[in-house]
Amino acid sequence: MANILIVGAGIAGLSAGIYARKSGFEVTIYESHTIPGGNCTSWQRKGYLFEGGLHWLTGSGADKPLNRVWREVGALTEETRVETGDPFTVCDWRAGGRLQVCLYRDVAKLETHLCAVSPEDTPRIRELCRDIIRFIAFSMPVMDIFFLKTVVKAPSLVTLLRMLPAVLRIIPLSALSVTDYAAKFKHPAIRLLLTSVINPSYDTLSLVATLGCFAAGDGGYIEGGSLVLAANMAKCFEALGGHIRYGKKVEKVLIRAGKATGLVIGGETIPADACIVCTDTLAAVDTLFDPPIREGWARRMRVKTFRPGALIMCSFISIGVEADLSSLPESITFPLEHPFEHAGRIITGLAYKLYFGSAGYAPKGCSAITLIIAGDSYGYWKREREQGRYDERKRELFEQILAALEKQLPAIKGKVAVWDVATPLTYERYCGTYHGSWMTITPAGTKRVFYPCKPKRIGNLYFAGQRMMPPGGTPAAVITGRTAAQYLCRDFGVVFG
Ligand SMILES: Cc1cc2nc3c(=O)[nH]c(=O)nc-3n(C[C@H](O)[C@H](O)[C@H](O)COP(=O)(O)OP(=O)(O)OC[C@H]3O[C@@H](n4cnc5c(N)ncnc54)[C@H](O)[C@@H]3O)c2cc1C
């Protein structure tokens, strides 16, 4: 059977590898890091485990089409426990008396609660909840490519028809950014809550689809998080007879006579019948090919992602504290009494996640805290590193955040056991993504773009990864991995297994 080489053992690479192996191909994945998962990862520091790549998993809900895919690739098994805590997040508002505004998954509860918090927002709250209900049946499309011979067919048209009420709302909701949508609400705590769920530069469709996903009982957090998800998939791939070569950075994909013929690693050529590139496509089209890929779709991807604010990246702060915070909600957002500047942006609120010792994320009686400061800070961190101030600036950011957190959580005062700041440079170094970015924003008023997993003019070459379809993240990675394997099967006349 044909010999397939895959670049990258992130979620997309593992998915492509599993489906290609199930279809009977010989498959080897080359991964530059020492573990699988790519951006879907967590890290250990002094007994604390910091969840770094998964806050919720779309498709964790049993009746979603994507759930079948997660099960087929071994990410979810019979033993996987999925947590769907309600409320999903809480806004802890303290100006003018303490108020906790909760983002419940239960839509009826959410409507009653928000209307009680802000009666004058009642019409807008009702409209939001109606939209959430419309999006409960909405799910990410899992389709088969045309003219594919397959053992099991993807969900039929009926699934698509169930989405009709949501489909009719797509255009109006796409026209407005989350920031502009939230601004229509009079109560500042509701505004903060709505802008804390996803990056507020996304369009409102993305927000409502996410809230619909939560309301459907989907979007849970799997026990063990990123590490377990990636390890389960790597285990599934290896159990099928696939090989992963860790610590192998691919330098180039060889193209000869219009076909991919192998990979170059450490100056050595490894021949292949076909290659699937599952590293960040945006980086790959320029760095892994000589000359760079200039097809229309690749040009479009560069144009769409190089515009200001399109790339999602972050500074990621993790803090281990010798304090048991398990009586608190797991996800909290709050406004800052004293906003501060970071990388040219004024930070006016923070959102943090709590992970507890009882769940294995910290020593007994202790807690792990993680926070994301979103925004394009790549240039800032790069400059600071070049000027020898990288560590100093990391400490400064940590101290600003700690000062704000200590006011919110007095129990952590003097209890910090470990802290760490990962920057876009960290993500770039470990995952090879463009400027350390791990998703792309679809801004309001722009069309969602799906990129082809198979180039037009180069044979035996396929692409998969978060960058290839909106909204990105692990669902896009797993789906495009499956699609790339389908093209492979069709081209080689093989039944997709
Ligand atoms: C803080 C944070 C929170 C997130 N939260 C969520 C969430 O809640 N839900 C969600 O769905 N998604 C979330 N994501 C996004 C999600 O983790 C990523 O979009 C997804 O994992 C991307 O998978 P991928 O396989 O496309 O790419 P990657 O993860 O980038 O994998 C690419 C792999 O290729 C390897 N590689 C790169 N270059 C080379 C080379 N030259 N040779 C060999 N190997 C190479 C890398 O090491 C990596 O393993 C989050 C990400 C972050 C960082």
The ligand as an SDF file (V2000), in Angstrom:
LIG
                    3D

 53 58  0  0  0  0  0  0  0  0999 V2000
   -4.6600   28.9540   25.0360 C   0  0  0  0  0  0  0  0  0  0  0  0
   -5.4260   28.2010   24.0060 C   0  0  0  0  0  0  0  0  0  0  0  0
   -6.7540   27.8720   24.2350 C   0  0  0  0  0  0  0  0  0  0  0  0
   -7.4720   27.1620   23.2750 C   0  0  0  0  0  0  0  0  0  0  0  0
   -8.7620   26.8080   23.5470 N   0  0  0  0  0  0  0  0  0  0  0  0
   -9.4160   26.0070   22.6620 C   0  0  0  0  0  0  0  0  0  0  0  0
  -10.7030   25.4880   22.9800 C   0  0  0  0  0  0  0  0  0  0  0  0
  -11.2510   25.7300   24.0450 O   0  0  0  0  0  0  0  0  0  0  0  0
  -11.3070   24.6900   22.0560 N   0  0  0  0  0  0  0  0  0  0  0  0
  -10.7310   24.3800   20.8610 C   0  0  0  0  0  0  0  0  0  0  0  0
  -11.3100   23.6360   20.0660 O   0  0  0  0  0  0  0  0  0  0  0  0
   -9.5230   24.8750   20.5250 N   0  0  0  0  0  0  0  0  0  0  0  0
   -8.8450   25.6680   21.4020 C   0  0  0  0  0  0  0  0  0  0  0  0
   -7.6070   26.1390   21.1000 N   0  0  0  0  0  0  0  0  0  0  0  0
   -7.0980   25.9890   19.7300 C   0  0  0  0  0  0  0  0  0  0  0  0
   -6.5920   24.6040   19.4150 C   0  0  0  0  0  0  0  0  0  0  0  0
   -5.7740   24.1100   20.4570 O   0  0  0  0  0  0  0  0  0  0  0  0
   -5.7900   24.6250   18.1110 C   0  0  0  0  0  0  0  0  0  0  0  0
   -6.4420   25.4160   17.1370 O   0  0  0  0  0  0  0  0  0  0  0  0
   -5.6350   23.2130   17.5410 C   0  0  0  0  0  0  0  0  0  0  0  0
   -5.0720   22.3570   18.5080 O   0  0  0  0  0  0  0  0  0  0  0  0
   -4.7610   23.2730   16.2890 C   0  0  0  0  0  0  0  0  0  0  0  0
   -4.4820   21.9710   15.8390 O   0  0  0  0  0  0  0  0  0  0  0  0
   -3.6850   21.6990   14.4950 P   0  0  0  0  0  0  0  0  0  0  0  0
   -3.4360   20.2560   14.4240 O   0  0  0  0  0  0  0  0  0  0  0  0
   -4.3770   22.3450   13.3550 O   0  0  0  0  0  0  0  0  0  0  0  0
   -2.3120   22.5000   14.6000 O   0  0  0  0  0  0  0  0  0  0  0  0
   -1.1350   22.5220   15.6650 P   0  0  0  0  0  0  0  0  0  0  0  0
   -1.6550   22.3480   17.0170 O   0  0  0  0  0  0  0  0  0  0  0  0
   -0.3880   23.7810   15.3650 O   0  0  0  0  0  0  0  0  0  0  0  0
   -0.2390   21.2600   15.2970 O   0  0  0  0  0  0  0  0  0  0  0  0
    0.8110   21.3100   14.3830 C   0  0  0  0  0  0  0  0  0  0  0  0
    1.8630   20.2980   14.8030 C   0  0  0  0  0  0  0  0  0  0  0  0
    2.9170   20.3350   13.8280 O   0  0  0  0  0  0  0  0  0  0  0  0
    4.1770   20.3650   14.4910 C   0  0  0  0  0  0  0  0  0  0  0  0
    5.1200   21.0340   13.5800 N   0  0  0  0  0  0  0  0  0  0  0  0
    5.1600   22.3410   13.2310 C   0  0  0  0  0  0  0  0  0  0  0  0
    6.1300   22.5610   12.3270 N   0  0  0  0  0  0  0  0  0  0  0  0
    6.7000   21.3550   12.0900 C   0  0  0  0  0  0  0  0  0  0  0  0
    7.7430   20.9180   11.2320 C   0  0  0  0  0  0  0  0  0  0  0  0
    8.3970   21.7660   10.4140 N   0  0  0  0  0  0  0  0  0  0  0  0
    8.0940   19.6100   11.2350 N   0  0  0  0  0  0  0  0  0  0  0  0
    7.4450   18.7060   12.0370 C   0  0  0  0  0  0  0  0  0  0  0  0
    6.4460   19.0700   12.8660 N   0  0  0  0  0  0  0  0  0  0  0  0
    6.0770   20.3780   12.8870 C   0  0  0  0  0  0  0  0  0  0  0  0
    3.9030   21.1350   15.7660 C   0  0  0  0  0  0  0  0  0  0  0  0
    4.8710   20.8620   16.7470 O   0  0  0  0  0  0  0  0  0  0  0  0
    2.5110   20.6250   16.1330 C   0  0  0  0  0  0  0  0  0  0  0  0
    2.5740   19.4610   16.9020 O   0  0  0  0  0  0  0  0  0  0  0  0
   -6.8550   26.8120   22.0520 C   0  0  0  0  0  0  0  0  0  0  0  0
   -5.5130   27.1080   21.8390 C   0  0  0  0  0  0  0  0  0  0  0  0
   -4.7910   27.7880   22.8030 C   0  0  0  0  0  0  0  0  0  0  0  0
   -3.3420   28.0630   22.5660 C   0  0  0  0  0  0  0  0  0  0  0  0
  1  2  1  0
  2  3  1  0
  2 52  2  0
  3  4  2  0
  4  5  1  0
  4 50  1  0
  5  6  2  0
  6  7  1  0
  6 13  1  0
  7  8  2  0
  7  9  1  0
  9 10  1  0
 10 11  2  0
 10 12  1  0
 12 13  2  0
 13 14  1  0
 14 15  1  0
 14 50  1  0
 15 16  1  0
 16 17  1  0
 16 18  1  0
 18 19  1  0
 18 20  1  0
 20 21  1  0
 20 22  1  0
 22 23  1  0
 23 24  1  0
 24 25  2  0
 24 26  1  0
 24 27  1  0
 27 28  1  0
 28 29  2  0
 28 30  1  0
 28 31  1  0
 31 32  1  0
 32 33  1  0
 33 34  1  0
 33 48  1  0
 34 35  1  0
 35 36  1  0
 35 46  1  0
 36 37  1  0
 36 45  1  0
 37 38  2  0
 38 39  1  0
 39 40  1  0
 39 45  2  0
 40 41  1  0
 40 42  2  0
 42 43  1  0
 43 44  2  0
 44 45  1  0
 46 47  1  0
 46 48  1  0
 48 49  1  0
 50 51  2  0
 51 52  1  0
 52 53  1  0
M  END
$$$$
